């Protein structure tokens, strides 16, 4: 009798078909609804949620393994799933201010159907909230709840989201800031299909407009004074680093596989042998191997610390995010250096891997923020 597949093995099985679909979704900028139907049937949409809510209670190591396998095949799908996992982990974290009945309902919906959730934080004027500043999105108190108005950009997964957690400020004399839970499709909610990006073109990261959208009073999640949000949530950032690091390492691994096959098969007439026999090619592929190995070790170490309950400082997490992202970019660039025009041809996947991996640098914290934070910590200023 065959042993049941692990979640990572299940993800790798799905990834075979996802990799076939990925070029089409990328070319058309079309959201991969089929992939999420497959992920639901495989039981992977609620993987990060606790078992008592109907989820699988996966560890951060297991979540990273799944995201890495899917990132190698279709990073846009992997990114949307990462955001789902981060939201489910946040809801269930000890001390969470989420209403537990509501959180359980959201998880149950993802167990029984294709139901996705993501945080909508970035705005045209504010940029990334990690850089500071009050959101322009406003929640106005009403007799029976809230009325939400604002404009969010880069809303990853928007065509398929069932729930938004929207960063907003209250209209109080001394405004508080927090997340407001909004079911998708309410009157006054509108998706504007603005996403026309260089990479992750299938992620559906469109604008979402809220025009006096009514929501219940208990859909305000964790309202605080603005200064109370300074510094972020160390555990959430560390878990995000594991998953995003795995995702972009997966993209780099796909580039590595393609260029290795290319070098083995390409036999220039002037050489009379495969390019793989050249010491220069061997050295550069060896460099790629080192970058990928470094990422695997760094991410595994971070995941082990989190599972052991070790608190990882934000400055350290930021450096790990910066290091793993840039290692992934460097690995893809190294593959490109070996493939000449072939690597930039749209008939080959390497140019897509390059476009996708560059998106890793945009996620919070960006390189300058990560390095400044680490430098300030080291200098004690």
C-alpha positions as CSV (number, residue, x, y, z in Angstrom):
1,X,0.0,0.0,0.0
2,X,1.4,3.4,-1.0
3,X,2.0,5.9,1.8
4,X,-0.1,9.1,1.5
5,X,1.5,12.1,-0.2
6,X,3.0,14.8,2.0
7,X,1.6,18.3,1.3
8,X,4.9,19.3,-0.4
9,X,4.5,16.2,-2.7
10,X,0.9,17.1,-3.4
11,X,2.1,20.6,-4.3
12,X,4.8,19.3,-6.6
13,X,2.2,17.0,-8.3
14,X,-0.1,20.0,-9.0
15,X,3.0,22.1,-10.0
16,X,3.4,20.0,-13.1
17,X,0.2,21.2,-14.6
18,X,0.6,24.7,-13.2
19,X,3.9,25.1,-15.0
20,X,2.2,24.2,-18.3
21,X,-0.5,26.9,-17.7
22,X,1.8,29.5,-16.4
23,X,3.1,30.9,-19.8
24,X,-0.5,31.3,-21.0
25,X,-1.6,33.2,-17.8
26,X,1.5,35.3,-18.0
27,X,1.0,36.2,-21.7
28,X,-2.7,37.0,-21.2
29,X,-2.4,38.6,-17.8
30,X,-5.2,36.3,-16.8
31,X,-5.9,35.2,-13.2
32,X,-5.3,31.4,-12.7
33,X,-8.8,30.4,-11.4
34,X,-8.2,26.8,-12.5
35,X,-5.1,26.5,-10.2
36,X,-7.1,27.5,-7.2
37,X,-9.9,25.0,-8.0
38,X,-7.1,22.4,-8.0
39,X,-5.6,23.7,-4.8
40,X,-9.0,23.5,-3.1
41,X,-9.6,19.9,-4.3
42,X,-6.1,19.0,-3.0
43,X,-7.0,20.4,0.5
44,X,-4.2,23.1,0.3
45,X,-6.3,26.3,0.7
46,X,-6.7,25.9,4.5
47,X,-3.3,24.3,5.1
48,X,-2.1,27.1,7.5
49,X,-5.2,27.2,9.6
50,X,-5.6,25.3,12.9
51,X,-7.0,21.8,12.8
52,X,-9.8,22.7,15.3
53,X,-11.1,25.2,12.7
54,X,-11.0,22.6,9.9
55,X,-7.5,23.5,8.6
56,X,-4.4,21.3,8.4
57,X,-2.3,23.0,11.1
58,X,0.8,22.9,8.9
59,X,4.1,24.1,10.3
60,X,5.9,27.1,8.8
61,X,8.5,24.7,7.3
62,X,5.7,22.7,5.6
63,X,4.1,25.9,4.3
64,X,7.4,27.1,2.9
65,X,7.9,23.7,1.2
66,X,4.5,24.0,-0.5
67,X,5.0,27.6,-1.6
68,X,8.5,26.8,-2.9
69,X,7.1,24.0,-5.0
70,X,4.4,26.1,-6.4
71,X,6.7,29.1,-6.9
72,X,8.8,27.1,-9.2
73,X,5.8,26.4,-11.4
74,X,3.6,29.5,-11.2
75,X,4.8,32.2,-8.8
76,X,1.6,34.3,-9.2
77,X,-0.4,31.4,-7.8
78,X,2.1,30.9,-5.1
79,X,2.0,34.6,-4.1
80,X,-1.8,34.6,-3.7
81,X,-1.6,31.4,-1.7
82,X,1.1,32.9,0.5
83,X,-1.2,35.8,1.4
84,X,-3.9,33.4,2.3
85,X,-1.6,31.5,4.6
86,X,-0.4,34.6,6.3
87,X,-3.9,35.8,7.0
88,X,-4.9,32.4,8.4
89,X,-1.8,32.3,10.6
90,X,-2.5,35.8,11.9
91,X,-6.1,35.0,12.7
92,X,-5.1,32.0,14.8
93,X,-2.1,33.5,16.6
94,X,-2.2,33.5,20.4
95,X,-3.4,36.9,21.5
96,X,-5.0,37.6,18.2
97,X,-7.7,40.3,18.3
98,X,-9.7,38.6,15.6
99,X,-13.2,37.5,16.6
100,X,-12.7,33.8,16.7
101,X,-16.1,32.8,15.4
102,X,-15.6,35.0,12.4
103,X,-12.1,33.7,11.8
104,X,-13.4,30.2,12.0
105,X,-16.1,31.0,9.5
106,X,-13.6,32.4,7.0
107,X,-11.4,29.3,7.3
108,X,-14.4,27.0,7.0
109,X,-15.3,28.7,3.7
110,X,-11.8,27.9,2.3
111,X,-12.2,24.3,3.4
112,X,-15.5,23.9,1.6
113,X,-14.8,26.0,-1.5
114,X,-12.5,28.3,-3.3
115,X,-12.5,31.1,-0.7
116,X,-9.5,33.4,-0.4
117,X,-8.5,36.3,1.8
118,X,-5.8,39.0,1.6
119,X,-4.9,42.3,3.3
120,X,-5.3,45.4,1.2
121,X,-2.9,48.0,2.5
122,X,-1.2,50.0,-0.2
123,X,-2.7,53.2,-1.5
124,X,-1.8,55.6,-4.4
125,X,-0.7,58.4,-2.0
126,X,0.5,56.4,1.0
127,X,2.6,53.9,-0.8
128,X,3.6,51.0,1.5
129,X,2.3,51.6,5.0
130,X,5.6,50.1,6.3
131,X,7.2,53.5,5.4
132,X,4.9,55.3,7.8
133,X,1.9,57.7,7.4
134,X,-1.8,57.4,8.0
135,X,-4.0,55.6,5.4
136,X,-6.3,57.8,3.4
137,X,-9.0,55.0,3.5
138,X,-11.5,56.1,6.2
139,X,-14.0,54.1,8.3
140,X,-16.8,56.3,9.4
141,X,-18.8,55.2,12.5
142,X,-22.5,54.7,11.9
143,X,-25.3,53.7,14.2
144,X,-24.9,50.0,13.4
145,X,-21.3,49.6,12.2
146,X,-18.9,51.3,9.8
147,X,-19.0,52.9,6.4
148,X,-15.7,52.4,4.5
149,X,-14.3,54.6,1.7
150,X,-11.0,54.5,0.0
151,X,-8.8,53.3,-2.8
152,X,-6.3,50.4,-2.5
153,X,-3.7,49.4,-5.1
154,X,-1.7,46.2,-5.7
155,X,-4.5,44.2,-4.2
156,X,-3.1,40.7,-5.0
157,X,-5.6,38.1,-5.9
158,X,-8.5,40.6,-6.2
159,X,-10.4,38.7,-8.9
160,X,-10.8,35.7,-6.6
161,X,-10.9,37.1,-3.1
162,X,-13.9,36.4,-0.9
163,X,-12.7,38.6,1.9
164,X,-10.6,41.8,2.2
165,X,-8.8,43.0,5.3
166,X,-8.5,46.7,4.6
167,X,-6.1,49.0,6.4
168,X,-7.9,52.2,7.3
169,X,-8.2,54.9,9.8
170,X,-11.3,55.9,11.7
171,X,-13.0,59.3,11.4
172,X,-12.6,60.0,15.1
173,X,-11.1,63.2,16.4
174,X,-8.0,61.2,17.3
175,X,-8.0,58.6,14.6
176,X,-7.2,54.9,15.2
177,X,-5.8,52.6,12.6
178,X,-6.6,49.0,12.0
179,X,-7.9,46.3,9.7
180,X,-11.6,46.3,8.6
181,X,-13.0,43.1,7.3
182,X,-15.0,43.5,4.1
183,X,-16.7,40.6,2.3
184,X,-16.1,40.9,-1.4
185,X,-18.9,42.0,-3.6
186,X,-20.7,44.4,-1.2
187,X,-22.5,47.4,-2.7
188,X,-20.0,50.2,-3.1
189,X,-17.0,47.9,-3.8
190,X,-15.4,48.0,-7.2
191,X,-12.4,46.3,-8.8
192,X,-10.6,48.3,-11.4
193,X,-8.4,46.1,-13.6
194,X,-5.2,48.2,-13.5
195,X,-2.6,45.4,-13.1
196,X,-0.3,45.5,-16.2
197,X,3.0,44.6,-14.6
198,X,6.4,43.4,-15.8
199,X,6.3,40.3,-13.6
200,X,3.7,38.2,-11.7
201,X,1.2,39.2,-14.4
202,X,-1.3,36.6,-13.4
203,X,-1.6,37.7,-9.8
204,X,-4.6,39.9,-10.3
205,X,-3.1,42.7,-8.2
206,X,-5.7,45.3,-9.4
207,X,-7.1,48.4,-7.6
208,X,-10.0,48.1,-5.3
209,X,-12.3,51.0,-4.7
210,X,-14.6,51.3,-1.6
211,X,-17.3,53.9,-1.8
212,X,-19.2,54.2,1.5
213,X,-19.3,50.4,1.9
214,X,-21.4,49.4,5.0
215,X,-19.8,46.7,7.3
216,X,-20.9,45.5,10.8
217,X,-19.4,46.9,13.9
218,X,-17.5,43.7,14.8
219,X,-15.7,43.7,11.4
220,X,-13.3,46.3,12.8
221,X,-10.2,44.2,13.7
222,X,-7.6,45.4,16.1
223,X,-8.0,49.2,16.1
224,X,-5.0,51.0,17.7
225,X,-3.5,54.5,18.0
226,X,-1.2,55.0,14.9
227,X,2.0,55.0,16.9
228,X,1.1,51.6,18.4
229,X,1.6,50.0,15.0
230,X,5.2,51.2,14.8
231,X,7.7,48.4,14.5
232,X,5.4,45.9,12.9
233,X,4.8,42.3,14.1
234,X,8.1,40.4,14.3
235,X,6.5,36.9,14.0
236,X,4.3,37.8,11.1
237,X,7.2,39.3,9.2
238,X,9.4,36.3,9.9
239,X,6.8,33.9,8.6
240,X,6.3,36.0,5.5
241,X,10.1,35.9,5.0
242,X,10.1,32.1,5.0
243,X,7.3,31.9,2.5
244,X,8.3,34.7,0.2
245,X,11.9,33.5,0.3
246,X,10.8,30.0,-0.7
247,X,8.6,31.4,-3.5
248,X,11.4,33.4,-5.2
249,X,13.9,30.7,-4.6
250,X,11.5,28.5,-6.5
251,X,11.5,30.9,-9.4
252,X,15.4,30.8,-9.3
253,X,15.3,27.0,-9.2
254,X,13.1,26.9,-12.3
255,X,15.6,29.2,-14.1
256,X,18.4,26.8,-13.0
257,X,16.7,23.8,-14.4
258,X,16.1,25.4,-17.7
259,X,19.6,26.7,-18.2
260,X,21.1,23.3,-17.2
261,X,19.0,21.6,-19.9
262,X,20.0,24.3,-22.3
263,X,23.7,23.9,-21.6
264,X,23.5,20.1,-22.0
265,X,21.7,20.3,-25.3
266,X,23.3,23.3,-27.0
267,X,26.2,22.3,-29.2
268,X,27.7,25.2,-31.2
269,X,29.4,24.2,-34.4
270,X,32.5,26.1,-33.3
271,X,32.8,24.0,-30.1
272,X,31.7,20.6,-31.3
273,X,30.5,19.7,-27.8
274,X,27.7,20.8,-25.4
275,X,28.1,24.1,-23.7
276,X,28.0,22.2,-20.4
277,X,31.6,21.1,-21.1
278,X,33.0,24.6,-20.8
279,X,34.6,25.5,-17.5
280,X,33.0,29.0,-17.6
281,X,29.5,27.4,-17.8
282,X,30.4,24.9,-15.0
283,X,31.7,27.8,-12.8
284,X,28.6,29.9,-13.3
285,X,26.2,27.0,-12.7
286,X,28.2,26.3,-9.5
287,X,27.7,29.9,-8.5
288,X,23.9,29.4,-8.9
289,X,24.1,26.2,-6.9
290,X,25.7,28.1,-4.1
291,X,23.1,30.9,-4.1
292,X,20.2,28.3,-4.0
293,X,21.9,26.3,-1.3
294,X,22.4,29.4,0.8
295,X,18.8,30.3,0.5
296,X,17.6,26.8,1.4
297,X,19.9,26.8,4.5
298,X,18.9,30.3,5.6
299,X,15.2,29.7,5.2
300,X,15.3,26.3,6.9
301,X,17.2,27.8,9.9
302,X,14.7,30.7,10.2
303,X,11.8,28.2,10.1
304,X,13.4,26.0,12.7
305,X,13.8,29.1,15.0
306,X,10.2,30.0,14.6
307,X,9.0,26.5,15.3
308,X,11.2,26.4,18.4
309,X,9.5,29.6,19.7
310,X,12.7,31.7,19.2
311,X,11.9,35.3,18.7
312,X,13.8,36.6,15.6
313,X,14.4,40.4,15.7
314,X,12.8,42.4,12.9
315,X,16.2,43.7,11.7
316,X,17.4,40.2,11.3
317,X,14.3,39.1,9.5
318,X,14.7,42.1,7.1
319,X,18.2,41.1,6.3
320,X,17.2,37.5,5.6
321,X,14.4,38.7,3.3
322,X,16.9,41.0,1.4
323,X,19.6,38.3,1.2
324,X,17.3,35.5,-0.1
325,X,15.5,37.8,-2.5
326,X,18.8,39.1,-4.0
327,X,20.3,35.6,-4.1
328,X,17.3,34.5,-6.2
329,X,17.7,37.5,-8.5
330,X,21.4,36.8,-8.9
331,X,20.8,33.2,-9.7
332,X,18.4,34.0,-12.5
333,X,20.8,36.7,-13.8
334,X,23.6,34.1,-13.8
335,X,21.4,31.8,-15.9
336,X,20.7,34.6,-18.3
337,X,24.5,35.3,-18.7
338,X,24.9,31.7,-20.0
339,X,22.1,31.7,-22.5
340,X,22.6,34.9,-24.5
341,X,19.6,35.8,-26.8
342,X,18.0,32.4,-26.1
343,X,17.3,33.4,-22.5
344,X,15.6,36.6,-23.6
345,X,13.4,35.0,-26.2
346,X,9.7,34.8,-25.3
347,X,9.5,31.3,-26.6
348,X,11.7,30.2,-23.6
349,X,10.7,30.6,-20.0
350,X,13.9,32.3,-18.7
351,X,12.8,35.8,-19.5
352,X,9.5,35.2,-17.6
353,X,11.5,33.9,-14.6
354,X,13.6,37.0,-14.7
355,X,10.6,39.3,-14.8
356,X,8.9,37.4,-11.9
357,X,12.0,37.1,-9.6
358,X,12.5,40.9,-9.8
359,X,9.2,41.4,-8.1
360,X,10.7,39.9,-4.9
361,X,12.6,43.1,-4.2
362,X,9.3,45.1,-3.9
363,X,7.9,43.2,-0.9
364,X,8.3,44.8,2.5
365,X,10.9,45.3,3.7
366,X,12.7,46.6,0.7
367,X,16.5,46.5,0.6
368,X,17.2,50.0,1.8
369,X,14.8,49.7,4.8
370,X,16.2,46.3,5.7
371,X,19.8,47.5,5.6
372,X,19.1,50.8,7.5
373,X,17.3,48.9,10.2
374,X,20.2,46.4,10.6
375,X,22.7,49.3,10.6
376,X,20.8,51.2,13.2
377,X,20.6,48.2,15.4
378,X,24.3,47.5,15.1
379,X,25.2,51.1,15.7
380,X,22.8,51.5,18.6
381,X,21.0,54.5,17.1
